[in-house]
Amino acid sequence: GFLGLAWRLFRSRAGDEPDKADTVGREAALYDVKAQAKPARDLFAFSILYLMALFSALLVEALAGLGA
């Protein structure tokens, strides 16, 4: 799943330089949410969930005494 989301982000235009017409006279352009940023948000959310699951599994393993 992670590799699929990373590939989708790699192929997207997320992180490209913003259009100058969109940022004229606006200070908050950095924080605007754009549709092309969805792959980046999805990958970030998945990575947070993945790390939570990984560390939870390590904690359960350590508490159960299953570790080497």
Biopython code that builds the backbone (N, CA, C, O; Angstrom):
import numpy as np
from Bio.PDB.StructureBuilder import StructureBuilder

atoms = [
    (1, "GLY", "N", (0.808, -1.196, 0.000)),
    (1, "GLY", "CA", (0.000, 0.000, 0.000)),
    (1, "GLY", "C", (0.855, 1.266, 0.000)),
    (1, "GLY", "O", (0.581, 2.221, -0.727)),
    (2, "PHE", "N", (1.898, 1.250, 0.834)),
    (2, "PHE", "CA", (2.761, 2.423, 0.937)),
    (2, "PHE", "C", (3.462, 2.709, -0.386)),
    (2, "PHE", "O", (3.556, 3.860, -0.813)),
    (3, "LEU", "N", (3.949, 1.661, -1.024)),
    (3, "LEU", "CA", (4.637, 1.849, -2.301)),
    (3, "LEU", "C", (3.685, 2.368, -3.378)),
    (3, "LEU", "O", (4.070, 3.189, -4.211)),
    (4, "GLY", "N", (2.450, 1.888, -3.359)),
    (4, "GLY", "CA", (1.455, 2.369, -4.314)),
    (4, "GLY", "C", (1.163, 3.852, -4.127)),
    (4, "GLY", "O", (1.090, 4.604, -5.099)),
    (5, "LEU", "N", (0.996, 4.270, -2.879)),
    (5, "LEU", "CA", (0.747, 5.685, -2.605)),
    (5, "LEU", "C", (1.970, 6.537, -2.946)),
    (5, "LEU", "O", (1.836, 7.653, -3.450)),
    (6, "ALA", "N", (3.168, 6.004, -2.668)),
    (6, "ALA", "CA", (4.383, 6.740, -2.998)),
    (6, "ALA", "C", (4.523, 6.900, -4.515)),
    (6, "ALA", "O", (4.939, 7.956, -4.991)),
    (7, "TRP", "N", (4.181, 5.867, -5.264)),
    (7, "TRP", "CA", (4.248, 5.951, -6.726)),
    (7, "TRP", "C", (3.243, 6.978, -7.251)),
    (7, "TRP", "O", (3.544, 7.748, -8.162)),
    (8, "ARG", "N", (2.032, 6.974, -6.655)),
    (8, "ARG", "CA", (1.011, 7.943, -7.072)),
    (8, "ARG", "C", (1.484, 9.367, -6.788)),
    (8, "ARG", "O", (1.243, 10.272, -7.587)),
    (9, "LEU", "N", (2.154, 9.569, -5.657)),
    (9, "LEU", "CA", (2.687, 10.889, -5.330)),
    (9, "LEU", "C", (3.810, 11.263, -6.288)),
    (9, "LEU", "O", (3.898, 12.412, -6.720)),
    (10, "PHE", "N", (4.662, 10.314, -6.621)),
    (10, "PHE", "CA", (5.762, 10.562, -7.541)),
    (10, "PHE", "C", (5.249, 11.025, -8.903)),
    (10, "PHE", "O", (5.843, 11.901, -9.531)),
    (11, "ARG", "N", (4.152, 10.436, -9.350)),
    (11, "ARG", "CA", (3.595, 10.775, -10.659)),
    (11, "ARG", "C", (2.726, 12.033, -10.628)),
    (11, "ARG", "O", (2.379, 12.561, -11.685)),
    (12, "SER", "N", (2.366, 12.524, -9.435)),
    (12, "SER", "CA", (1.488, 13.693, -9.344)),
    (12, "SER", "C", (2.286, 14.986, -9.503)),
    (12, "SER", "O", (3.510, 14.971, -9.634)),
    (13, "ARG", "N", (1.571, 16.083, -9.487)),
    (13, "ARG", "CA", (2.211, 17.394, -9.588)),
    (13, "ARG", "C", (2.327, 18.053, -8.220)),
    (13, "ARG", "O", (2.594, 19.251, -8.138)),
    (14, "ALA", "N", (2.132, 17.299, -7.154)),
    (14, "ALA", "CA", (2.227, 17.859, -5.809)),
    (14, "ALA", "C", (3.636, 18.372, -5.564)),
    (14, "ALA", "O", (4.611, 17.677, -5.851)),
    (15, "GLY", "N", (3.746, 19.563, -5.043)),
    (15, "GLY", "CA", (5.040, 20.155, -4.750)),
    (15, "GLY", "C", (5.609, 20.985, -5.873)),
    (15, "GLY", "O", (6.655, 21.615, -5.713)),
    (16, "ASP", "N", (4.933, 20.995, -7.014)),
    (16, "ASP", "CA", (5.398, 21.851, -8.097)),
    (16, "ASP", "C", (5.227, 23.310, -7.689)),
    (16, "ASP", "O", (4.456, 23.629, -6.784)),
    (17, "GLU", "N", (5.943, 24.172, -8.355)),
    (17, "GLU", "CA", (5.864, 25.590, -8.045)),
    (17, "GLU", "C", (4.442, 26.084, -8.279)),
    (17, "GLU", "O", (3.855, 25.800, -9.323)),
    (18, "PRO", "N", (3.873, 26.830, -7.310)),
    (18, "PRO", "CA", (2.506, 27.333, -7.487)),
    (18, "PRO", "C", (2.418, 28.341, -8.621)),
    (18, "PRO", "O", (3.390, 29.021, -8.949)),
    (19, "ASP", "N", (1.236, 28.421, -9.211)),
    (19, "ASP", "CA", (1.000, 29.409, -10.261)),
    (19, "ASP", "C", (1.084, 30.806, -9.671)),
    (19, "ASP", "O", (0.583, 31.059, -8.576)),
    (20, "LYS", "N", (1.715, 31.704, -10.398)),
    (20, "LYS", "CA", (1.854, 33.077, -9.915)),
    (20, "LYS", "C", (0.496, 33.772, -9.824)),
    (20, "LYS", "O", (0.306, 34.634, -8.965)),
    (21, "ALA", "N", (-0.440, 33.416, -10.684)),
    (21, "ALA", "CA", (-1.766, 34.046, -10.667)),
    (21, "ALA", "C", (-2.531, 33.687, -9.401)),
    (21, "ALA", "O", (-3.359, 34.471, -8.937)),
    (22, "ASP", "N", (-2.264, 32.504, -8.833)),
    (22, "ASP", "CA", (-2.962, 32.076, -7.621)),
    (22, "ASP", "C", (-2.446, 32.773, -6.375)),
    (22, "ASP", "O", (-3.163, 32.859, -5.378)),
    (23, "THR", "N", (-1.213, 33.274, -6.409)),
    (23, "THR", "CA", (-0.603, 33.805, -5.201)),
    (23, "THR", "C", (-0.520, 35.319, -5.164)),
    (23, "THR", "O", (-0.024, 35.876, -4.185)),
    (24, "VAL", "N", (-0.983, 35.992, -6.181)),
    (24, "VAL", "CA", (-0.889, 37.449, -6.220)),
    (24, "VAL", "C", (-1.781, 38.050, -5.134)),
    (24, "VAL", "O", (-2.989, 37.815, -5.102)),
    (25, "GLY", "N", (-1.162, 38.826, -4.252)),
    (25, "GLY", "CA", (-1.918, 39.515, -3.205)),
    (25, "GLY", "C", (-2.412, 38.627, -2.088)),
    (25, "GLY", "O", (-3.279, 39.034, -1.314)),
    (26, "ARG", "N", (-1.885, 37.433, -1.987)),
    (26, "ARG", "CA", (-2.345, 36.530, -0.928)),
    (26, "ARG", "C", (-1.148, 36.035, -0.136)),
    (26, "ARG", "O", (-0.178, 35.536, -0.706)),
    (27, "GLU", "N", (-1.222, 36.178, 1.185)),
    (27, "GLU", "CA", (-0.131, 35.724, 2.038)),
    (27, "GLU", "C", (-0.298, 34.261, 2.421)),
    (27, "GLU", "O", (0.692, 33.589, 2.710)),
    (28, "ALA", "N", (-1.517, 33.755, 2.431)),
    (28, "ALA", "CA", (-1.784, 32.406, 2.911)),
    (28, "ALA", "C", (-1.698, 31.355, 1.816)),
    (28, "ALA", "O", (-2.181, 30.238, 2.005)),
    (29, "ALA", "N", (-1.105, 31.675, 0.692)),
    (29, "ALA", "CA", (-1.051, 30.721, -0.417)),
    (29, "ALA", "C", (-0.310, 29.452, -0.034)),
    (29, "ALA", "O", (-0.610, 28.384, -0.568)),
    (30, "LEU", "N", (0.653, 29.542, 0.881)),
    (30, "LEU", "CA", (1.393, 28.368, 1.316)),
    (30, "LEU", "C", (0.470, 27.349, 1.980)),
    (30, "LEU", "O", (0.696, 26.144, 1.871)),
    (31, "TYR", "N", (-0.556, 27.821, 2.658)),
    (31, "TYR", "CA", (-1.439, 26.950, 3.416)),
    (31, "TYR", "C", (-2.713, 26.575, 2.670)),
    (31, "TYR", "O", (-3.571, 25.895, 3.232)),
    (32, "ASP", "N", (-2.856, 26.998, 1.431)),
    (32, "ASP", "CA", (-4.025, 26.625, 0.645)),
    (32, "ASP", "C", (-3.973, 25.133, 0.343)),
    (32, "ASP", "O", (-2.917, 24.580, 0.037)),
    (33, "VAL", "N", (-5.134, 24.498, 0.437)),
    (33, "VAL", "CA", (-5.229, 23.076, 0.115)),
    (33, "VAL", "C", (-5.711, 22.963, -1.317)),
    (33, "VAL", "O", (-6.768, 23.485, -1.671)),
    (34, "LYS", "N", (-4.938, 22.285, -2.131)),
    (34, "LYS", "CA", (-5.276, 22.131, -3.538)),
    (34, "LYS", "C", (-5.548, 20.668, -3.834)),
    (34, "LYS", "O", (-5.039, 19.776, -3.157)),
    (35, "ALA", "N", (-6.348, 20.440, -4.841)),
    (35, "ALA", "CA", (-6.694, 19.069, -5.211)),
    (35, "ALA", "C", (-5.469, 18.267, -5.625)),
    (35, "ALA", "O", (-5.427, 17.055, -5.409)),
    (36, "GLN", "N", (-4.475, 18.918, -6.214)),
    (36, "GLN", "CA", (-3.293, 18.188, -6.655)),
    (36, "GLN", "C", (-2.410, 17.757, -5.480)),
    (36, "GLN", "O", (-1.474, 16.981, -5.677)),
    (37, "ALA", "N", (-2.686, 18.242, -4.261)),
    (37, "ALA", "CA", (-1.919, 17.847, -3.085)),
    (37, "ALA", "C", (-2.506, 16.613, -2.408)),
    (37, "ALA", "O", (-1.950, 16.143, -1.415)),
    (38, "LYS", "N", (-3.610, 16.078, -2.913)),
    (38, "LYS", "CA", (-4.254, 14.917, -2.290)),
    (38, "LYS", "C", (-3.323, 13.712, -2.201)),
    (38, "LYS", "O", (-3.315, 13.058, -1.158)),
    (39, "PRO", "N", (-2.542, 13.375, -3.219)),
    (39, "PRO", "CA", (-1.629, 12.230, -3.066)),
    (39, "PRO", "C", (-0.623, 12.420, -1.925)),
    (39, "PRO", "O", (-0.277, 11.454, -1.245)),
    (40, "ALA", "N", (-0.159, 13.628, -1.712)),
    (40, "ALA", "CA", (0.780, 13.886, -0.616)),
    (40, "ALA", "C", (0.099, 13.716, 0.731)),
    (40, "ALA", "O", (0.671, 13.133, 1.652)),
    (41, "ARG", "N", (-1.126, 14.227, 0.846)),
    (41, "ARG", "CA", (-1.867, 14.067, 2.099)),
    (41, "ARG", "C", (-2.170, 12.600, 2.374)),
    (41, "ARG", "O", (-2.060, 12.149, 3.514)),
    (42, "ASP", "N", (-2.550, 11.851, 1.342)),
    (42, "ASP", "CA", (-2.859, 10.436, 1.513)),
    (42, "ASP", "C", (-1.634, 9.652, 1.971)),
    (42, "ASP", "O", (-1.734, 8.817, 2.869)),
    (43, "LEU", "N", (-0.486, 9.914, 1.364)),
    (43, "LEU", "CA", (0.741, 9.221, 1.752)),
    (43, "LEU", "C", (1.130, 9.582, 3.178)),
    (43, "LEU", "O", (1.547, 8.710, 3.940)),
    (44, "PHE", "N", (1.002, 10.841, 3.550)),
    (44, "PHE", "CA", (1.324, 11.259, 4.911)),
    (44, "PHE", "C", (0.418, 10.568, 5.919)),
    (44, "PHE", "O", (0.895, 10.054, 6.931)),
    (45, "ALA", "N", (-0.884, 10.550, 5.652)),
    (45, "ALA", "CA", (-1.829, 9.906, 6.568)),
    (45, "ALA", "C", (-1.547, 8.411, 6.688)),
    (45, "ALA", "O", (-1.593, 7.858, 7.787)),
    (46, "PHE", "N", (-1.255, 7.755, 5.569)),
    (46, "PHE", "CA", (-0.950, 6.332, 5.600)),
    (46, "PHE", "C", (0.325, 6.076, 6.392)),
    (46, "PHE", "O", (0.401, 5.104, 7.143)),
    (47, "SER", "N", (1.331, 6.939, 6.234)),
    (47, "SER", "CA", (2.583, 6.723, 6.954)),
    (47, "SER", "C", (2.388, 6.874, 8.457)),
    (47, "SER", "O", (3.004, 6.146, 9.235)),
    (48, "ILE", "N", (1.542, 7.805, 8.874)),
    (48, "ILE", "CA", (1.256, 7.969, 10.302)),
    (48, "ILE", "C", (0.571, 6.713, 10.848)),
    (48, "ILE", "O", (0.941, 6.216, 11.912)),
    (49, "LEU", "N", (-0.420, 6.203, 10.127)),
    (49, "LEU", "CA", (-1.100, 4.986, 10.571)),
    (49, "LEU", "C", (-0.164, 3.785, 10.571)),
    (49, "LEU", "O", (-0.215, 2.957, 11.480)),
    (50, "TYR", "N", (0.688, 3.687, 9.556)),
    (50, "TYR", "CA", (1.636, 2.586, 9.467)),
    (50, "TYR", "C", (2.609, 2.608, 10.642)),
    (50, "TYR", "O", (2.864, 1.574, 11.259)),
    (51, "LEU", "N", (3.151, 3.780, 10.952)),
    (51, "LEU", "CA", (4.082, 3.877, 12.077)),
    (51, "LEU", "C", (3.400, 3.572, 13.398)),
    (51, "LEU", "O", (4.003, 2.934, 14.261)),
    (52, "MET", "N", (2.162, 4.006, 13.582)),
    (52, "MET", "CA", (1.423, 3.692, 14.798)),
    (52, "MET", "C", (1.237, 2.180, 14.934)),
    (52, "MET", "O", (1.424, 1.626, 16.018)),
    (53, "ALA", "N", (0.871, 1.514, 13.842)),
    (53, "ALA", "CA", (0.688, 0.067, 13.886)),
    (53, "ALA", "C", (2.013, -0.651, 14.149)),
    (53, "ALA", "O", (2.054, -1.616, 14.912)),
    (54, "LEU", "N", (3.087, -0.188, 13.527)),
    (54, "LEU", "CA", (4.395, -0.800, 13.712)),
    (54, "LEU", "C", (4.865, -0.676, 15.158)),
    (54, "LEU", "O", (5.298, -1.662, 15.753)),
    (55, "PHE", "N", (4.784, 0.516, 15.725)),
    (55, "PHE", "CA", (5.229, 0.705, 17.103)),
    (55, "PHE", "C", (4.310, 0.005, 18.092)),
    (55, "PHE", "O", (4.770, -0.449, 19.140)),
    (56, "SER", "N", (3.034, -0.093, 17.785)),
    (56, "SER", "CA", (2.120, -0.856, 18.641)),
    (56, "SER", "C", (2.491, -2.333, 18.642)),
    (56, "SER", "O", (2.492, -2.977, 19.691)),
    (57, "ALA", "N", (2.802, -2.863, 17.478)),
    (57, "ALA", "CA", (3.214, -4.265, 17.393)),
    (57, "ALA", "C", (4.515, -4.500, 18.149)),
    (57, "ALA", "O", (4.663, -5.525, 18.814)),
    (58, "LEU", "N", (5.455, -3.574, 18.058)),
    (58, "LEU", "CA", (6.704, -3.709, 18.807)),
    (58, "LEU", "C", (6.464, -3.651, 20.302)),
    (58, "LEU", "O", (7.100, -4.383, 21.060)),
    (59, "LEU", "N", (5.559, -2.795, 20.733)),
    (59, "LEU", "CA", (5.231, -2.692, 22.153)),
    (59, "LEU", "C", (4.579, -3.966, 22.654)),
    (59, "LEU", "O", (4.934, -4.464, 23.722)),
    (60, "VAL", "N", (3.635, -4.498, 21.901)),
    (60, "VAL", "CA", (2.969, -5.740, 22.286)),
    (60, "VAL", "C", (3.990, -6.872, 22.343)),
    (60, "VAL", "O", (3.955, -7.687, 23.265)),
    (61, "GLU", "N", (4.883, -6.933, 21.385)),
    (61, "GLU", "CA", (5.909, -7.966, 21.368)),
    (61, "GLU", "C", (6.807, -7.868, 22.605)),
    (61, "GLU", "O", (7.126, -8.879, 23.232)),
    (62, "ALA", "N", (7.208, -6.649, 22.947)),
    (62, "ALA", "CA", (8.082, -6.460, 24.100)),
    (62, "ALA", "C", (7.364, -6.807, 25.400)),
    (62, "ALA", "O", (7.951, -7.440, 26.277)),
    (63, "LEU", "N", (6.112, -6.406, 25.533)),
    (63, "LEU", "CA", (5.350, -6.693, 26.745)),
    (63, "LEU", "C", (5.022, -8.171, 26.891)),
    (63, "LEU", "O", (4.916, -8.673, 28.010)),
    (64, "ALA", "N", (4.862, -8.861, 25.797)),
    (64, "ALA", "CA", (4.547, -10.285, 25.834)),
    (64, "ALA", "C", (5.800, -11.142, 26.000)),
    (64, "ALA", "O", (5.700, -12.351, 26.205)),
    (65, "GLY", "N", (6.961, -10.532, 25.916)),
    (65, "GLY", "CA", (8.201, -11.278, 26.069)),
    (65, "GLY", "C", (8.531, -12.141, 24.877)),
    (65, "GLY", "O", (9.236, -13.141, 25.009)),
    (66, "LEU", "N", (8.031, -11.767, 23.714)),
    (66, "LEU", "CA", (8.270, -12.563, 22.502)),
    (66, "LEU", "C", (9.547, -12.155, 21.781)),
    (66, "LEU", "O", (10.002, -12.862, 20.882)),
    (67, "GLY", "N", (10.125, -11.026, 22.162)),
    (67, "GLY", "CA", (11.322, -10.536, 21.479)),
    (67, "GLY", "C", (12.540, -11.403, 21.762)),
    (67, "GLY", "O", (12.568, -12.151, 22.739)),
    (68, "ALA", "N", (13.516, -11.299, 20.924)),
    (68, "ALA", "CA", (14.727, -12.113, 21.067)),
    (68, "ALA", "C", (15.607, -11.592, 22.160)),
    (68, "ALA", "O", (16.670, -12.156, 22.419)),
]
sb = StructureBuilder()
sb.init_structure("model")
sb.init_model(0)
sb.init_chain("A")
sb.init_seg("    ")
for serial, (resi, resn, name, xyz) in enumerate(atoms, 1):
    if name == "N":
        sb.init_residue(resn, " ", resi, " ")
    sb.init_atom(name, np.array(xyz, "f"), 0.0, 1.0, " ", f" {name:<3s}", serial, name[0])
structure = sb.get_structure()
